[in-house]
Amino acid sequence: MIIIHAKLSVQEQKEQQFLEEIHALIAESRAESGNISYSLLKDTEQDHLYTMVEVWKDMAAVASHNASQHFVSFVTKAKELLAAPLAVTAFDGQPLSK
């Protein structure tokens, strides 16, 4: 299982546009084969800061997602909406046994 945290610092005046664009990305990403979850979290301490938490079945699912039209389109648009470069951290996670 691959877990990805993507931090998105959004330009204040473009936050509404960002939310419209990212909600479309979320819906399409959740429908992808290999997606386990895809959630946007808003930081409660810093304005205009979000974290996308993604969980994928494997690296093949991540690669397919990264090549998808909806993801490529969002990344292109995000360059004009973000206040800082996207910061991505990926983890190789396995469920803990009881």
Secondary structure as UniProt FT lines:
FT   STRAND          2..10
FT   HELIX           12..14
FT   HELIX           15..30
FT   TURN            33..34
FT   STRAND          35..42
FT   TURN            47..48
FT   STRAND          49..56
FT   HELIX           59..67
FT   HELIX           69..78
FT   TURN            79..81
FT   STRAND          87..92
//
